[in-house]
Amino acid sequence: MAGEWQEIPSGWRMVKLRELGEVNRGKSKHRPRYADHLYGGPYPFIQTGDIKASNGRITSYTQTYSEAGLAQSQLWPAGTMCITIAANIAETGILEFPACFPDSVVGFIADKNKADIYFIEYVFRFLRQRLQREASGSVQDNINLATLDRLRFPIPPLETQRAIAHILGTLDDKIELNRRTNQTLEAIAKALFKSWFVDFDPVRAKLEGRQPEGMDAETAALFPDGFGEDGLPRGWVNSSHLDMVEAFGGGTPKTTNSEYWNGTIPWFSVVDAPAETDVWVLDTEKKITQKGLEESATRLLPVGTTIISARGTVGRLALVGVGMAMNQSCYGLYPKPPFGPFFAYFVARNLVETLQQQAHGSVFDTITRATLQSASVVIPNPQVVARFEQIVKPLMDGIRSCLEESRTLAALRDSLLPKLLSGELNVGKTE
């Protein structure tokens, strides 16, 4: 794999990863792997999906090990670089806290006298597609320690490594700040929806003779001051989800027809679903042509449509930010007047949470039109819906702005990456 490096700058040298520190597979010896007693304790357990979603910095986790889980695994220190070798191939991320991980992940601990761990992580981002191509030629579509041991790549002196990592890291730091900003904005919008339309806090406050908290008098006047016999705020009703949205199906243009693919129209599948707190989908992995759109069952979804995945990975949501098509494993939910796109999005979020609760935390396997027809949603008076849209619009627009800026920063980072790692851009020069 050294062939991709045509020549290296003076002072750089070709190395293998093992020359720069400790390289070992993670441990997860217990079978069956998903025994309940292994989980739920204090030790973070990092999985391949966590690494893929990390943008190079592992700051969160979705599972933990108990003492029993730790006993059959290993706790790696903060600063360890994780490399996935199965499932999501060649994804990388650096632990920001001590954690365990399974044998589908390789851990690398850098010798700080030889390598900057952040520089090495950027090297492996650059090598990702090459490693993935090598994996696709194997029997099980994976790589192993031998694959990594064969890998050679150039590194500059340590100070240059740190300088390159600083340049790229500054861009990633801003991307991470945008991600955290989106978490905050989304949490505010979600909390407002729950307060108004699930817990009915403004109505309860007025019923008790109190001014609704954090609300001006004009907004408070839009809410009723009591409940009907059905337990809903007076004048509000329960209705079918399909009474407030129009549901569209999707489709897949014939994959063997090259005239249908690699066009300019985004085509959504569940792999394009954003992180929950990012809300919007602005681009997709695959794109189709106008001919593919016209000669298949898919259709162009308008901006403001909520996409919900209905089969496979069920219940993932995305708010359409640019016109796009989607596959047949999803529904597009477009609000009927007087409902707005943000109200419709959070109603869909609430529906997914309800379905998860009804499944007692397990994965529900499908959403159908019958699911949407039978799902009961609270229909407030139109003035309250309009006020909700007005309040959350700056929050949702802020999330979109952060996403767009992060896409621009990521494109800049990815364009700089090969030039910095090849020495084409000399970090010692100021021009």
C-alpha positions as CSV (number, residue, x, y, z in Angstrom):
1,M,0.0,0.0,0.0
2,A,3.0,2.2,0.0
3,G,2.6,2.8,-3.8
4,E,0.3,5.7,-3.4
5,W,3.1,7.8,-2.0
6,Q,5.1,8.8,-5.1
7,E,7.8,10.7,-3.2
8,I,8.1,12.1,0.3
9,P,9.5,15.4,1.4
10,S,13.0,15.7,2.9
11,G,13.0,14.9,6.6
12,W,9.9,12.7,6.3
13,R,10.1,8.8,6.6
14,M,8.0,5.8,5.8
15,V,6.8,3.9,8.8
16,K,4.3,1.2,10.0
17,L,1.8,1.9,12.7
18,R,3.4,-0.5,15.1
19,E,6.7,1.4,14.9
20,L,4.9,4.4,16.5
21,G,3.2,2.8,19.5
22,E,1.1,0.0,20.8
23,V,-1.4,-1.7,18.5
24,N,-3.8,-4.4,19.7
25,R,-7.4,-5.6,19.1
26,G,-10.1,-4.9,21.5
27,K,-11.5,-7.6,23.7
28,S,-14.9,-9.0,24.0
29,K,-14.5,-12.7,24.8
30,H,-18.0,-13.6,26.2
31,R,-20.4,-15.6,24.0
32,P,-23.2,-14.9,23.6
33,R,-21.9,-11.3,23.2
34,Y,-25.3,-9.8,24.2
35,A,-25.7,-11.4,27.6
36,D,-27.5,-8.9,29.8
37,H,-25.2,-9.2,32.8
38,L,-22.3,-7.7,30.8
39,Y,-24.0,-4.3,30.4
40,G,-25.4,-1.3,32.3
41,G,-22.4,-0.5,34.5
42,P,-20.0,2.5,34.7
43,Y,-17.6,1.6,32.0
44,P,-18.1,3.1,28.5
45,F,-18.3,0.4,25.8
46,I,-17.5,1.9,22.4
47,Q,-18.9,0.1,19.3
48,T,-18.2,0.6,15.6
49,G,-21.2,2.8,15.1
50,D,-20.0,5.2,17.8
51,I,-16.7,5.5,16.1
52,K,-18.2,6.1,12.7
53,A,-20.4,8.9,14.1
54,S,-17.5,10.5,16.1
55,N,-15.9,12.8,13.4
56,G,-12.6,11.6,14.8
57,R,-13.3,12.5,18.4
58,I,-15.2,10.0,20.5
59,T,-17.1,12.2,23.0
60,S,-20.1,10.0,23.7
61,Y,-21.2,6.4,23.8
62,T,-24.4,4.3,23.6
63,Q,-23.6,1.4,25.8
64,T,-21.7,0.6,29.0
65,Y,-20.1,-2.4,30.6
66,S,-20.7,-3.7,34.1
67,E,-17.9,-5.2,36.2
68,A,-18.6,-8.5,34.5
69,G,-18.3,-6.9,31.1
70,L,-15.0,-5.2,32.1
71,A,-13.7,-8.5,33.3
72,Q,-13.9,-10.1,29.9
73,S,-12.7,-6.9,28.1
74,Q,-10.1,-4.2,28.6
75,L,-10.2,-0.6,29.6
76,W,-8.2,1.6,27.2
77,P,-6.9,5.0,28.2
78,A,-8.1,8.4,26.9
79,G,-6.1,9.3,23.9
80,T,-6.4,5.8,22.3
81,M,-7.1,5.9,18.6
82,C,-9.8,3.4,17.7
83,I,-9.8,1.8,14.2
84,T,-12.8,-0.3,13.1
85,I,-11.9,-3.5,11.3
86,A,-15.4,-5.0,10.8
87,A,-18.9,-3.7,10.1
88,N,-18.0,0.0,9.5
89,I,-14.5,-0.6,8.0
90,A,-11.6,1.8,8.7
91,E,-13.5,4.4,10.6
92,T,-11.4,6.1,13.3
93,G,-11.8,8.1,16.4
94,I,-9.8,9.1,19.5
95,L,-11.2,8.3,22.9
96,E,-11.7,11.4,25.1
97,F,-12.3,9.1,28.1
98,P,-11.2,5.6,29.2
99,A,-13.4,3.0,27.5
100,C,-13.7,-0.6,26.4
101,F,-14.3,-1.8,22.9
102,P,-14.8,-5.2,21.2
103,D,-12.5,-7.2,18.9
104,S,-14.0,-5.5,15.9
105,V,-11.9,-2.5,16.8
106,V,-8.2,-2.1,17.0
107,G,-6.7,0.3,19.5
108,F,-3.5,2.4,18.9
109,I,-1.7,4.2,21.8
110,A,1.0,6.5,20.4
111,D,4.5,6.8,21.7
112,K,4.4,10.5,22.4
113,N,8.1,10.8,21.5
114,K,7.4,9.5,18.0
115,A,3.9,10.4,17.0
116,D,1.1,12.9,17.5
117,I,-2.1,10.9,17.9
118,Y,-4.2,13.5,16.2
119,F,-1.9,13.6,13.2
120,I,-2.1,9.8,12.9
121,E,-5.9,9.9,13.0
122,Y,-5.8,12.3,10.1
123,V,-3.5,9.9,8.2
124,F,-6.0,7.1,8.7
125,R,-8.8,9.3,7.5
126,F,-6.8,9.8,4.3
127,L,-6.2,6.1,4.0
128,R,-9.8,5.1,4.8
129,Q,-11.0,4.5,1.2
130,R,-7.9,2.4,0.4
131,L,-8.5,0.2,3.5
132,Q,-12.2,-0.1,2.6
133,R,-11.3,-1.2,-0.9
134,E,-8.9,-3.8,0.5
135,A,-11.7,-5.0,2.8
136,S,-14.2,-5.4,0.0
137,G,-11.8,-7.9,-1.6
138,S,-11.8,-10.2,1.4
139,V,-14.1,-13.1,2.1
140,Q,-15.9,-11.4,5.0
141,D,-15.4,-7.7,4.0
142,N,-13.1,-6.8,6.8
143,I,-9.5,-6.0,7.6
144,N,-7.3,-7.3,10.4
145,L,-4.1,-6.6,12.3
146,A,-2.1,-8.1,9.4
147,T,-3.6,-5.5,7.1
148,L,-2.5,-2.7,9.4
149,D,0.9,-4.3,9.8
150,R,1.5,-4.2,6.0
151,L,0.4,-0.6,5.8
152,R,3.2,2.0,5.4
153,F,2.8,5.7,5.3
154,P,5.0,8.8,5.6
155,I,5.3,11.0,8.7
156,P,7.2,14.2,9.2
157,P,9.1,15.3,12.3
158,L,7.0,15.5,15.5
159,E,6.7,19.2,15.5
160,T,5.4,19.2,11.9
161,Q,2.9,16.5,12.8
162,R,1.6,18.7,15.6
163,A,1.4,21.7,13.3
164,I,-0.6,19.8,10.7
165,A,-2.9,18.3,13.3
166,H,-3.4,21.8,14.7
167,I,-4.5,23.2,11.3
168,L,-6.9,20.4,10.6
169,G,-8.0,20.2,14.3
170,T,-9.0,23.9,14.3
171,L,-11.6,23.1,11.6
172,D,-12.8,20.0,13.4
173,D,-13.1,22.0,16.6
174,K,-15.5,24.4,14.9
175,I,-17.4,21.5,13.5
176,E,-17.7,20.1,17.0
177,L,-18.8,23.4,18.4
178,N,-21.5,23.6,15.7
179,R,-22.6,20.0,16.7
180,R,-22.9,21.0,20.3
181,T,-24.8,24.2,19.4
182,N,-27.3,22.1,17.4
183,Q,-27.7,19.9,20.5
184,T,-28.7,22.9,22.5
185,L,-31.0,24.4,19.9
186,E,-32.8,21.1,19.2
187,A,-33.2,20.5,22.9
188,I,-34.9,23.8,23.4
189,A,-37.3,23.2,20.5
190,K,-38.1,19.7,21.6
191,A,-38.7,20.9,25.2
192,L,-41.1,23.6,24.0
193,F,-43.1,21.1,21.9
194,K,-43.3,18.7,24.9
195,S,-44.4,21.5,27.3
196,W,-47.1,22.8,25.0
197,F,-48.4,19.7,23.2
198,V,-47.7,16.7,25.5
199,D,-47.7,18.1,29.1
200,F,-50.0,21.0,28.4
201,D,-48.1,23.2,30.8
202,P,-49.5,26.6,29.7
203,V,-53.1,25.2,30.1
204,R,-52.3,23.8,33.5
205,A,-50.8,27.2,34.6
206,K,-53.9,29.1,33.4
207,L,-56.2,26.6,35.1
208,E,-54.4,27.3,38.4
209,G,-54.5,31.0,37.8
210,R,-50.8,31.4,37.1
211,Q,-49.1,33.1,34.2
212,P,-47.5,30.4,32.0
213,E,-43.8,30.3,32.7
214,G,-41.5,32.1,30.2
215,M,-44.4,33.2,28.0
216,D,-45.7,36.7,27.1
217,A,-49.3,37.5,27.7
218,E,-50.2,37.6,24.0
219,T,-49.0,34.0,23.6
220,A,-50.6,32.8,26.8
221,A,-54.0,34.2,25.6
222,L,-53.9,31.7,22.7
223,F,-54.2,28.7,25.1
224,P,-57.4,27.5,26.7
225,D,-57.7,27.8,30.5
226,G,-59.0,24.4,31.2
227,F,-59.6,20.8,30.1
228,G,-62.5,19.0,28.5
229,E,-64.0,15.7,29.6
230,D,-61.6,13.9,27.2
231,G,-58.6,15.2,29.2
232,L,-57.5,17.5,26.4
233,P,-57.3,21.3,26.5
234,R,-60.7,22.7,25.7
235,G,-61.2,23.0,21.9
236,W,-58.3,20.6,21.1
237,V,-59.1,17.2,19.7
238,N,-57.4,13.8,19.1
239,S,-57.2,12.9,15.4
240,S,-55.4,10.5,13.0
241,H,-51.8,11.4,12.1
242,L,-52.9,11.4,8.5
243,D,-55.4,14.1,9.1
244,M,-52.5,16.6,9.6
245,V,-50.0,15.3,7.1
246,E,-50.0,13.9,3.6
247,A,-47.9,10.7,3.4
248,F,-45.8,10.0,0.3
249,G,-44.1,6.8,-0.7
250,G,-40.7,6.5,-2.3
251,G,-39.0,4.3,-4.8
252,T,-35.7,3.1,-6.3
253,P,-34.8,3.7,-10.0
254,K,-33.6,0.5,-11.6
255,T,-30.0,0.1,-10.4
256,T,-28.8,-1.5,-13.6
257,N,-29.7,1.5,-15.7
258,S,-26.8,3.9,-15.7
259,E,-29.1,6.7,-17.1
260,Y,-30.9,6.8,-13.8
261,W,-27.9,7.3,-11.4
262,N,-25.1,9.8,-10.6
263,G,-27.3,12.7,-11.4
264,T,-27.9,15.9,-9.4
265,I,-31.1,15.0,-7.5
266,P,-30.4,13.8,-3.9
267,W,-31.9,10.3,-3.2
268,F,-32.5,9.6,0.5
269,S,-32.1,6.2,2.2
270,V,-31.7,5.6,5.9
271,V,-27.9,5.9,5.7
272,D,-28.5,9.6,5.0
273,A,-30.5,10.2,8.2
274,P,-28.9,12.9,10.3
275,A,-28.0,12.7,14.0
276,E,-31.2,13.3,16.0
277,T,-30.0,16.7,17.1
278,D,-29.0,17.8,13.5
279,V,-32.6,17.4,12.3
280,W,-32.1,18.4,8.6
281,V,-30.9,16.4,5.7
282,L,-29.2,18.6,3.1
283,D,-27.4,16.1,1.0
284,T,-27.4,12.3,0.3
285,E,-24.8,9.6,-0.5
286,K,-26.5,8.7,-3.8
287,K,-28.0,10.9,-6.5
288,I,-30.4,10.2,-9.4
289,T,-31.1,11.8,-12.7
290,Q,-34.3,13.5,-13.9
291,K,-34.9,10.4,-16.0
292,G,-34.5,8.2,-13.0
293,L,-37.0,10.4,-11.1
294,E,-39.6,10.3,-13.9
295,E,-39.3,6.6,-14.7
296,S,-39.5,5.2,-11.2
297,A,-41.9,5.1,-8.2
298,T,-40.0,7.8,-6.4
299,R,-41.0,11.5,-6.4
300,L,-39.5,14.9,-5.5
301,L,-40.2,15.8,-1.9
302,P,-40.7,19.5,-1.1
303,V,-38.6,21.3,1.5
304,G,-40.2,20.9,4.9
305,T,-41.2,17.3,4.4
306,T,-40.4,15.0,7.3
307,I,-38.9,11.7,6.2
308,I,-39.5,8.7,8.5
309,S,-37.8,5.4,7.9
310,A,-40.5,2.7,7.9
311,R,-38.6,-0.6,7.3
312,G,-35.1,-1.9,8.2
313,T,-33.8,0.7,10.6
314,V,-37.2,2.0,11.6
315,G,-38.1,5.4,13.1
316,R,-35.1,7.5,11.9
317,L,-36.2,11.0,11.0
318,A,-35.0,13.8,8.7
319,L,-36.4,17.2,7.8
320,V,-35.9,17.8,4.1
321,G,-33.8,20.9,3.6
322,V,-33.5,20.7,-0.2
323,G,-35.7,19.0,-2.8
324,M,-34.9,15.3,-2.9
325,A,-36.3,11.9,-3.7
326,M,-36.3,8.9,-1.4
327,N,-36.4,5.1,-1.5
328,Q,-39.4,2.9,-0.8
329,S,-38.3,2.1,2.8
330,C,-39.4,5.6,3.9
331,Y,-42.5,7.8,4.1
332,G,-42.5,11.5,3.4
333,L,-44.9,13.4,5.7
334,Y,-45.8,16.8,4.5
335,P,-48.0,19.0,6.7
336,K,-51.5,20.0,5.6
337,P,-52.7,23.5,6.4
338,P,-52.8,25.0,9.0
339,F,-49.9,22.9,10.3
340,G,-46.3,23.8,9.7
341,P,-43.2,21.7,9.0
342,F,-41.6,22.0,12.5
343,F,-44.8,21.1,14.3
344,A,-45.2,18.1,11.9
345,Y,-41.6,17.1,12.5
346,F,-41.9,17.0,16.3
347,V,-45.3,15.2,16.1
348,A,-43.5,12.5,14.1
349,R,-40.7,12.4,16.8
350,N,-43.3,12.0,19.4
351,L,-44.9,9.2,17.4
352,V,-41.6,7.3,17.2
353,E,-41.1,7.7,20.9
354,T,-44.6,6.4,21.6
355,L,-44.1,3.3,19.3
356,Q,-40.8,2.6,21.1
357,Q,-42.5,2.7,24.5
358,Q,-45.3,0.4,23.2
359,A,-42.6,-2.0,22.1
360,H,-41.1,-1.9,25.6
361,G,-37.8,-0.5,24.4
362,S,-37.3,-3.1,21.7
363,V,-37.0,-2.3,18.1
364,F,-40.4,-2.1,16.3
365,D,-40.0,-3.7,12.8
366,T,-42.1,-1.6,10.5
367,I,-44.3,1.5,10.1
368,T,-47.1,1.3,7.6
369,R,-49.9,3.6,6.4
370,A,-52.1,1.8,8.8
371,T,-49.7,2.7,11.6
372,L,-50.0,6.4,10.6
373,Q,-53.8,6.2,10.2
374,S,-54.3,4.6,13.6
375,A,-51.8,6.9,15.4
376,S,-53.6,9.5,17.5
377,V,-52.2,13.0,17.6
378,V,-53.4,16.0,19.5
379,I,-54.7,18.8,17.2
380,P,-54.4,22.2,18.9
381,N,-56.1,25.4,17.7
382,P,-54.4,26.8,14.6
383,Q,-53.2,30.0,16.5
384,V,-51.1,27.9,18.9
385,V,-49.6,25.9,16.1
386,A,-48.7,29.1,14.2
387,R,-47.1,30.6,17.3
388,F,-45.1,27.4,17.9
389,E,-43.8,27.6,14.3
390,Q,-42.9,31.3,14.7
391,I,-40.9,30.6,17.9
392,V,-39.0,27.5,16.8
393,K,-38.2,28.8,13.3
394,P,-35.1,30.7,14.4
395,L,-33.9,27.6,16.3
396,M,-34.4,25.3,13.4
397,D,-32.9,27.8,11.0
398,G,-29.9,28.0,13.4
399,I,-29.4,24.3,13.3
400,R,-29.5,24.4,9.5
401,S,-27.0,27.2,9.4
402,C,-24.6,25.3,11.6
403,L,-24.9,22.2,9.4
404,E,-24.2,24.2,6.3
405,E,-21.2,25.8,7.8
406,S,-19.9,22.5,9.1
407,R,-20.3,21.0,5.5
408,T,-18.2,23.9,4.2
409,L,-15.5,23.4,6.9
410,A,-15.4,19.7,6.3
411,A,-14.9,20.2,2.6
412,L,-12.1,22.6,3.3
413,R,-10.5,20.2,5.7
414,D,-10.8,17.3,3.3
415,S,-9.2,19.4,0.5
416,L,-6.3,20.3,2.8
417,L,-5.8,16.8,4.1
418,P,-4.0,15.2,1.2
419,K,-1.9,18.3,0.5
420,L,-0.7,18.5,4.1
421,L,0.0,14.8,4.4
422,S,2.0,14.8,1.2
423,G,4.0,17.8,2.1
424,E,2.6,19.7,-0.9
425,L,1.6,22.4,1.6
426,N,4.5,23.2,3.8
427,V,3.3,24.3,7.2
428,G,6.6,26.0,7.8
429,K,5.9,28.5,5.1
430,T,3.6,31.6,5.5
431,E,2.8,32.4,1.9
